[in-house]
Amino acid sequence: MNTAQAFELARTARDRAFTLAMKPSLAELGARSRLSMPIQLVGSERVSIGSRVYLGPGCWLLTHEPGGTLRIGDGTSIAGHCVLSAAASVEIGRKVLFARNVYVADHRHGFGDEHEAILDQPIEDLRPVVVEDGAWLGQNVVLLPGVTVGRGAVVGANSVIREDVPPRSVVAGSPGRVVRRLDEEPQPAALKLLP
């Protein structure tokens, strides 16, 4: 066994031990899921993780009291340094793919009181966020409150999504807009007829 293989074996064993240690604190943790250290969990008793889910290192899963809930469906893969923050409800479907640094929140900080620091103001604009089965969120994507990302949709890197994403579409930009429908048939190139 070379050094890289030994490192991977040790990391896998460490992550399995951490995952097993975290299981009692979670609302649900499905079989063969892996939490790769370090992961920050706040309000873990309201976090449900399905089977065969991967959470990469540096992720932060946060549920706010009293009723924020976070559900992650079977087979989903969330790369490192992603933030999922739920004050109402964040629901991630099955076999969803998150690239690194994705930020999902169903709320925002209040900022209406000019005499209070924003940090000290209550959260507001609580609206559930849903990412449906089979979607893919690219690097540095931000999902804002109330957004639904449709089944099988692709959200391009660095996009800020503040409106629903239709199923089987590609959305990119800030703010995000549909740039392509995945169900459209590609147009065949025109044939040049020889004389």
C-alpha positions in Angstrom: 0.0 0.0 0.0 1.4 3.4 -1.0 1.1 6.6 1.1 -1.9 7.9 -0.8 -3.8 4.7 -0.3 -2.9 4.6 3.4 -4.1 8.2 3.7 -7.4 7.5 2.0 -8.0 4.4 4.2 -7.3 6.4 7.4 -9.6 9.3 6.2 -12.4 6.9 5.4 -12.1 5.2 8.8 -12.1 8.6 10.5 -15.2 9.7 8.6 -17.0 6.4 9.4 -16.3 6.9 13.1 -17.5 10.5 13.0 -20.6 9.6 11.1 -21.5 6.9 13.6 -20.8 9.2 16.5 -23.1 11.9 15.0 -26.0 9.5 14.3 -27.7 9.8 17.7 -27.8 13.6 17.4 -29.5 13.6 14.0 -33.3 13.2 13.4 -32.4 10.6 10.8 -29.2 9.2 9.2 -29.6 6.6 6.5 -27.4 3.6 5.8 -24.1 4.1 4.1 -24.1 7.9 4.4 -20.7 9.6 5.0 -20.0 12.8 6.8 -16.5 13.9 6.0 -14.8 15.9 8.8 -14.8 18.7 9.6 -18.6 19.4 9.5 -20.5 22.0 11.6 -23.9 20.9 12.8 -26.2 23.3 14.6 -29.7 22.1 15.5 -28.8 18.6 14.3 -31.9 17.1 16.0 -33.9 18.7 13.1 -31.6 17.4 10.3 -32.6 14.3 8.4 -30.1 12.7 6.0 -31.1 9.8 3.7 -29.1 6.8 2.6 -25.9 6.9 0.6 -25.5 10.7 1.2 -22.0 12.3 1.0 -21.3 15.5 2.9 -17.8 16.9 2.1 -15.5 18.6 4.5 -16.2 22.1 5.7 -20.0 21.8 5.3 -22.2 23.7 7.7 -25.8 22.4 8.3 -27.8 24.7 10.5 -31.5 24.7 11.6 -32.9 27.6 13.6 -35.2 27.2 16.5 -38.0 26.7 17.0 -39.0 24.9 13.8 -36.4 24.9 11.1 -36.0 21.6 9.3 -33.4 20.3 6.9 -33.9 17.1 4.8 -31.4 15.6 2.4 -32.6 12.8 0.1 -31.0 9.5 -0.7 -27.9 9.4 -2.9 -27.2 13.1 -2.7 -23.6 14.3 -2.9 -22.7 17.6 -1.4 -19.1 18.7 -1.9 -17.1 20.6 0.7 -17.7 24.1 2.2 -21.5 24.1 1.4 -23.9 25.9 3.8 -27.5 24.8 4.2 -29.4 27.0 6.7 -33.1 26.4 7.6 -35.3 28.6 9.7 -38.5 27.1 8.1 -37.7 24.3 5.7 -34.9 23.3 3.3 -35.5 20.1 1.4 -32.9 18.5 -0.9 -34.2 15.7 -3.1 -32.7 12.4 -4.1 -29.4 12.2 -6.1 -28.8 15.9 -6.1 -25.3 17.1 -6.9 -23.8 20.1 -5.1 -20.4 21.5 -6.2 -18.2 23.3 -3.7 -19.3 26.5 -1.8 -23.0 26.3 -2.5 -25.1 28.4 -0.1 -28.8 27.6 0.5 -31.0 29.6 3.0 -34.7 29.9 3.4 -34.4 33.3 5.2 -32.3 36.4 5.5 -31.1 38.7 8.2 -33.3 41.7 9.0 -31.8 45.1 8.4 -34.6 47.5 9.0 -33.5 49.0 12.3 -30.8 51.5 11.7 -29.9 51.6 15.4 -29.1 47.9 15.6 -26.3 45.9 14.0 -27.6 43.6 11.3 -26.1 40.7 13.3 -28.5 41.6 16.2 -31.6 41.9 14.1 -34.0 38.9 13.7 -34.1 36.7 10.6 -37.0 37.3 8.3 -38.4 36.5 4.9 -38.8 32.8 5.9 -39.9 30.9 2.8 -39.1 27.2 2.1 -36.4 26.1 -0.4 -36.7 22.9 -2.4 -34.1 21.3 -4.7 -35.9 18.5 -6.5 -34.5 15.1 -7.5 -31.5 14.8 -9.9 -30.6 18.6 -10.0 -27.1 19.8 -10.1 -25.9 23.1 -8.5 -22.5 24.4 -9.7 -19.7 26.0 -7.8 -20.6 29.0 -5.7 -24.3 28.9 -6.4 -26.6 30.9 -4.0 -30.2 29.9 -3.5 -32.4 32.6 -1.9 -35.6 32.1 0.2 -38.6 30.7 -1.6 -36.8 29.1 -4.5 -37.6 25.7 -6.0 -35.0 24.1 -8.3 -36.9 21.7 -10.6 -36.2 18.1 -11.1 -33.1 17.5 -13.3 -32.2 21.2 -13.6 -28.7 22.5 -13.8 -27.7 25.8 -12.1 -24.4 27.2 -13.5 -21.5 28.2 -11.4 -21.6 31.6 -9.6 -25.3 32.0 -10.1 -27.6 33.7 -7.7 -31.1 32.2 -7.8 -34.0 34.2 -6.5 -36.8 32.7 -8.6 -37.9 29.1 -9.3 -35.8 27.1 -11.8 -37.9 25.0 -14.2 -37.3 21.3 -14.4 -34.8 20.1 -17.0 -33.4 23.6 -17.7 -30.0 25.2 -17.4 -30.0 28.5 -15.5 -27.0 30.8 -15.2 -26.2 34.3 -14.1 -26.9 36.8 -11.3 -29.8 36.9 -11.2 -30.2 33.5 -12.7 -32.1 33.1 -16.0 -32.9 30.1 -18.2 -30.3 29.7 -20.9 -31.4 26.3 -22.3 -34.0 23.7 -21.9 -32.6 20.2 -21.6 -35.6 18.5 -23.2 -35.3 20.4 -26.4 -34.1 18.3 -29.3 -30.8 19.6 -30.7 -31.3 21.0 -34.2 -29.4 18.8 -36.8 -26.8 20.6 -38.9 -28.1 21.5 -42.3 -27.0 19.0 -44.9 -25.2 20.3 -47.9 -26.4 18.5 -51.0 -23.8 17.7 -53.6 -24.8 18.3 -57.3 
